[in-house]
């Protein structure tokens, strides 16, 4: 019986020759945020990702296998909403509303990408946002508690109280 292939190192996109990849794995955001997981790449390379901490694998990253080969990571396009506004301050206000709902968001200079959600779509349009439905790779911000490459909090959770004004308070557990 052969030892399973193990990937313990992530080669950041642009730091290695992607053309030399032995195989490719195409994953959505959730499947790219892992610490330990068994994958089978497109060309049937079977391996175990075994990282020190949960990491968000980026489009173009390489996973260095225990036999020296590299598997290239591709981010699959997902159903997203591209949120734009009439001005930078209007976009900042929309970002505040999005953040207040603890939604994963990918921030760009002129837009914010979110996963499709009909309730949020209606809310954003009601706030004056221009929202386009798009298909694109999704890599949201890691958050205030994120390390270099992910958002593992040790126990995986943190708790804090938010005051939402007018005497309304509730606790969010993440």
N, C-alpha and C positions, 0 to 999 in steps of 0.2 A: 504494500500500500504506500503510495507516495504522499509526502507531506503536502498539505494545502498551500497554495500560493498566498503570501501575506503582503499587504501594502501598508507600510508603516510611515512612509514619507510622501508628502505632497510637494510636487515641483510646481511652483507658481507659474501661471500663464506668462509666456514671454521669456522665461528663464531657461527653457529647454527647447530642443528641436522637435516641434509637434509632428513634423513629417516622419520622424523616426518611431512614432508610436506603433506598438505591436497590435493594439486593439483600441476600441473606443467604447465608452459607455455613455448613453444618452439618458439624462435624468432630469426630473422636475426639481423645483427648489426643495421640497420636503425630502426627497431622496438624496439630495446633495448636502443635507445638513445631518451629519452622522459622526459618531466616534468609532463604532464597531458595527459592521454589517457585512453580510455575504452578498456579493454581486456576481452576475454572469454578464460579461461584456458582449457586444454585438457579434464578435467572432468566436464566441463560446469560451473565452478565457474566464475560468472560474477562480475567484479569489476572495479573500477576507480582508476588508479594510479594518485596520487595528491601529487607531491613532491615540495619542496620549489624552486628548480632550476633544469634545465635539467641535467640529470644524465645518464651515460652509465651503464646499468645493466650488470653485469658480469655473466658468466656461473657459476652456483652454488649459486648465491645470493638468498636470500629469501625476499619475499614481505609480510610484516606483515599486515594482514587485520584487519579492525575495529572490527571483531568478535573474534580476537585472533588467527585465523588460519593463516598458512603461505603457500604461493604459491612459489614453487621453479622455478627459471629461468634457462632455458637451452638455450645455443647458438646453433642454427641450423648450420650445415656445409654449407658453401657457396662456389661458384666457384671462386677459387683463383689462383694466380701465386706465387710459392715459388721461390724467387730469391736468387741465390748463386753466389759466385765469387771464383776465383782461390786463392785469398789472402785477408786478412783483409783490406788492403789499397784499393784493387779493389772493395770490398763490400762498403767501405766508399764512393768511387767515384760514385758508382751506387746509393747509398743513396742520394748523393747530387743531382743527376739528377732527382731522384724521388721527392725529396723535392722541387726542382726548379719548378716542375709541380704541386705542391700543392696536391699531391695524398695522400689519407688516406693510411697509412702504419703501419703494425704491425712489430715491430723491435725485432729480436732475435739475439743471439750471432753469429750465423753462417748463418743467412738468413733473408730476408725481405718478408713478405706476403703482397700482393696487390690484389685488385679485378681484375678479368680477363678483359683484354682490348687488342684487337689485335694490335692496333697502339703502345701501350706501350710495349707489348711483342716483337714486331719487333725492337723497339728502344733498349730495354735492350739486346736482343741477338746481335744486331749490336755493342753494347758496350762491348761485350764479356761475358755477364752474362750467367750462366746456369739457365734456367727457366723450372720448372716442373709445370704442371697443377695439382692442388690438390683440394680436397674438405675438408674444415676444418672450425671450428668456426672462426670468424673474429672480433678482438677487436683492432682497430688501436689506435695509440698514440693520446692523447687528444690535443696536440699542445701547443704552448708557452703561449696561453691565457687561458688554461684550469684551472679550479678549481680542487678540490680534485677528483671529480668524473664525469667530463664532460667538455664541452667546451662552456658554455653559456657566451656570451660577453655583457650581459645586453640587448642591442638592437639587439643582434644576428649577428652583423656585425662589422668588423673593416676594415679600409682602410689604405693602405700604398703604397708607390711607391718603385719599385725595379729597380735598375740600372742593366742592363744585359750586360754592357760593350759595346764598340764600338758605343757609343752615342744612343743606343736603350733603351728606357724607356717605361714602361707601368704600368698602375695602376691595382692592383688586388683588387676587392671588395669581401669579404668573407661573 
